[in-house]
Amino acid sequence: MRKGSGLAGVFLLSMIAAGSAEAGKPAPAQQFAAVLQNPGHLQLVLQSAQATPAWTHLACAGAVFTPAPQIAVYVPIVFDSTGAPVRGEWREALIASGCGAPMTLNVLTKITDPATLATGYLLPGSTVADPILQNAAQGPAIKAAGGVPAGCRQAYIANTEFVGYEGPNAAKQSAGKQMGPWKELWTLDLCGSPRQVMLHFVADATGVAINAFPASAAP
């Protein structure tokens, strides 16, 4: 089972919008937007999205890729006094359409050095789990699906679906946030055999507990 993110694409950002944020302070929205719209960055986002295992197995050449409006910021982007981004980490997504049901392909970008952006694919779909939690949840998901069959070398997460928040404060939670208990439906493809599992995420002061069950037996 291949796990994301593989930060394979690296891009040296040589030009951003005029003006700069005060050194060490989070960037104004227009500077962040300039980074997101930089042609070099856009190309790496597309390449990383297309490297998602769920997409490579689909093998569709006629897809149209449209940026999704939501961006999840894990580490606020910061610029130095010269206008170069020096810190930041976020997730953006492309919606692939024209090849059956639309697929959300998520991409992680990290600023690894001043003006250097590294990108890699994350799990596809509408999961709200951050990259670390996505990796941590794959083990329980595979176990709940019955494990990878012996000899199977084509196992991957085909999709994730945020189902909803749980508990007495569910109605008060902000959509798309990794807050409070929530559940997701993950679809695994194990050498052509689809398996669905329900994952329950419970956040507390020490971290996030993950419980996974076959979708047909999930509480």
C-alpha positions as CSV (number, residue, x, y, z in Angstrom):
1,M,0.0,0.0,0.0
2,R,1.5,3.3,-1.1
3,K,1.1,6.1,1.4
4,G,1.0,9.8,0.7
5,S,2.4,12.3,0.7
6,G,5.3,11.6,-1.6
7,L,6.8,15.1,-1.9
8,A,8.4,14.5,-5.2
9,G,7.9,17.8,-7.1
10,V,10.0,20.7,-6.1
11,F,9.7,24.2,-7.5
12,L,11.8,27.3,-6.9
13,L,9.5,30.2,-6.8
14,S,11.4,33.0,-8.5
15,M,8.7,35.7,-8.7
16,I,5.7,36.6,-6.6
17,A,3.4,39.5,-6.5
18,A,4.8,43.0,-5.8
19,G,5.1,44.0,-2.2
20,S,6.1,41.8,0.8
21,A,4.8,40.9,4.2
22,E,6.6,42.1,7.2
23,A,9.4,39.5,7.9
24,G,8.2,36.7,10.1
25,K,4.5,37.6,9.8
26,P,1.8,35.5,8.1
27,A,1.3,36.6,4.5
28,P,-1.6,38.8,3.3
29,A,-4.2,37.0,1.3
30,Q,-3.0,38.5,-2.0
31,Q,0.5,37.2,-1.6
32,F,-0.7,33.8,-0.8
33,A,-3.0,33.9,-3.8
34,A,0.0,34.9,-6.0
35,V,1.9,31.8,-4.9
36,L,-1.2,29.6,-5.5
37,Q,-1.6,31.0,-9.0
38,N,2.1,30.9,-10.0
39,P,2.4,28.8,-13.3
40,G,5.2,26.7,-12.0
41,H,3.3,25.8,-8.8
42,L,0.2,25.1,-10.8
43,Q,2.1,22.7,-13.0
44,L,3.5,20.8,-10.0
45,V,0.1,20.6,-8.4
46,L,-1.3,19.0,-11.5
47,Q,1.6,16.6,-11.8
48,S,1.2,15.6,-8.1
49,A,-2.6,15.1,-8.5
50,Q,-2.1,12.9,-11.5
51,A,0.4,10.8,-9.5
52,T,-2.3,9.8,-7.0
53,P,-2.5,6.0,-7.2
54,A,-6.3,6.1,-7.5
55,W,-5.9,8.3,-10.5
56,T,-3.1,6.4,-12.2
57,H,-5.1,3.2,-12.0
58,L,-8.0,4.9,-13.8
59,A,-5.8,5.7,-16.8
60,C,-8.1,8.3,-18.3
61,A,-6.5,10.7,-20.8
62,G,-9.5,12.9,-21.5
63,A,-10.0,14.4,-18.0
64,V,-10.5,18.1,-17.2
65,F,-8.9,19.3,-14.0
66,T,-10.5,22.2,-12.1
67,P,-9.2,23.8,-8.9
68,A,-11.4,23.2,-5.9
69,P,-12.3,26.3,-3.9
70,Q,-11.3,25.0,-0.5
71,I,-7.8,25.2,0.8
72,A,-6.7,23.7,4.2
73,V,-3.8,25.6,5.7
74,Y,-1.7,23.5,8.2
75,V,1.1,26.0,8.7
76,P,0.4,29.6,7.8
77,I,2.6,30.9,4.9
78,V,5.2,33.4,5.9
79,F,7.3,35.7,3.7
80,D,10.7,37.3,4.5
81,S,11.6,40.9,4.0
82,T,12.6,40.2,0.3
83,G,9.1,38.8,-0.5
84,A,10.3,35.1,-0.6
85,P,8.0,32.5,1.2
86,V,10.0,30.9,3.9
87,R,7.5,28.8,5.8
88,G,4.1,27.3,5.1
89,E,2.2,24.1,4.5
90,W,-1.3,23.6,2.9
91,R,-3.6,21.3,1.0
92,E,-5.3,22.2,-2.2
93,A,-7.3,20.0,-4.6
94,L,-8.2,19.5,-8.3
95,I,-11.5,18.1,-9.4
96,A,-11.0,15.6,-12.2
97,S,-14.0,15.3,-14.4
98,G,-14.9,13.7,-17.8
99,C,-14.0,10.1,-16.8
100,G,-17.0,8.8,-14.9
101,A,-17.8,10.3,-11.5
102,P,-15.7,13.4,-10.6
103,M,-12.7,12.7,-8.4
104,T,-11.2,15.0,-5.9
105,L,-7.4,14.8,-6.0
106,N,-5.7,16.4,-3.0
107,V,-2.2,17.8,-3.1
108,L,0.1,18.9,-0.2
109,T,2.5,21.8,-0.6
110,K,5.3,22.5,1.9
111,I,7.9,25.3,1.8
112,T,11.1,23.4,2.5
113,D,13.5,26.2,2.0
114,P,13.1,29.9,1.1
115,A,11.2,30.2,-2.1
116,T,11.2,26.4,-2.5
117,L,7.8,24.7,-2.8
118,A,7.6,20.9,-2.6
119,T,4.4,19.1,-3.6
120,G,3.0,15.6,-3.3
121,Y,-0.3,13.8,-3.5
122,L,-2.5,13.1,-0.5
123,L,-5.5,10.7,-0.3
124,P,-8.3,11.4,-2.8
125,G,-11.8,12.5,-1.7
126,S,-13.3,14.7,1.0
127,T,-11.3,13.5,4.1
128,V,-10.7,16.3,6.6
129,A,-7.7,14.4,8.2
130,D,-4.4,16.1,7.9
131,P,-1.4,14.4,6.2
132,I,-0.1,12.8,9.4
133,L,-3.5,11.5,10.3
134,Q,-4.1,10.2,6.8
135,N,-1.0,8.0,7.1
136,A,-1.9,6.9,10.6
137,A,-5.4,5.8,9.6
138,Q,-4.4,3.6,6.7
139,G,-3.2,0.8,8.9
140,P,-6.6,0.5,10.8
141,A,-8.4,0.9,7.5
142,I,-6.5,-2.0,5.9
143,K,-7.0,-4.2,8.9
144,A,-10.8,-3.4,9.0
145,A,-10.9,-4.4,5.3
146,G,-9.5,-7.8,6.0
147,G,-5.9,-7.0,5.1
148,V,-4.1,-7.0,1.8
149,P,-4.4,-10.4,0.2
150,A,-1.3,-12.5,-0.2
151,G,0.6,-11.6,-3.4
152,C,-1.5,-8.4,-4.0
153,R,0.8,-5.6,-5.1
154,Q,-1.9,-3.2,-6.3
155,A,-3.6,-2.0,-3.1
156,Y,-4.5,1.7,-2.7
157,I,-7.1,4.1,-1.2
158,A,-9.5,4.7,-4.0
159,N,-11.6,7.4,-2.3
160,T,-12.4,9.0,1.1
161,E,-15.7,10.5,2.0
162,F,-16.3,12.8,5.0
163,V,-19.6,11.5,6.5
164,G,-20.2,14.0,9.3
165,Y,-19.4,15.0,12.9
166,E,-20.6,13.0,15.8
167,G,-21.5,13.6,19.4
168,P,-23.7,16.3,21.2
169,N,-21.8,19.2,19.6
170,A,-21.9,17.9,16.0
171,A,-24.2,20.7,14.8
172,K,-21.8,23.3,16.1
173,Q,-18.7,22.0,14.2
174,S,-17.3,24.0,11.3
175,A,-17.5,22.0,8.1
176,G,-14.2,20.7,6.8
177,K,-12.4,21.1,10.1
178,Q,-10.5,18.4,12.0
179,M,-12.5,19.1,15.2
180,G,-14.4,16.9,17.6
181,P,-15.4,13.3,16.8
182,W,-16.2,12.7,13.1
183,K,-16.5,9.7,10.7
184,E,-15.4,9.0,7.2
185,L,-16.1,6.3,4.6
186,W,-13.0,5.0,2.9
187,T,-13.0,2.9,-0.2
188,L,-9.9,0.6,-0.7
189,D,-9.0,-1.2,-3.9
190,L,-7.2,-4.5,-3.1
191,C,-6.0,-5.8,-6.5
192,G,-9.4,-5.0,-8.1
193,S,-11.5,-6.0,-5.1
194,P,-13.2,-2.9,-3.6
195,R,-13.7,-2.8,0.2
196,Q,-15.4,-0.1,2.2
197,V,-14.6,0.8,5.8
198,M,-16.0,3.3,8.2
199,L,-13.4,5.2,10.3
200,H,-14.3,7.1,13.5
201,F,-11.8,9.8,14.5
202,V,-12.0,11.1,18.1
203,A,-9.7,14.1,18.9
204,D,-8.7,14.9,22.5
205,A,-5.9,16.8,24.2
206,T,-3.4,14.0,23.5
207,G,-4.1,13.4,19.8
208,V,-6.7,11.6,17.7
209,A,-7.9,8.0,18.3
210,I,-8.9,6.0,15.2
211,N,-11.4,3.2,15.1
212,A,-12.1,1.4,11.9
213,F,-14.9,-1.1,11.0
214,P,-16.1,-2.8,7.9
215,A,-18.7,-0.5,6.5
216,S,-21.4,-3.2,6.7
217,A,-20.7,-3.6,10.4
218,A,-19.9,-0.1,11.5
219,P,-21.8,1.3,14.5
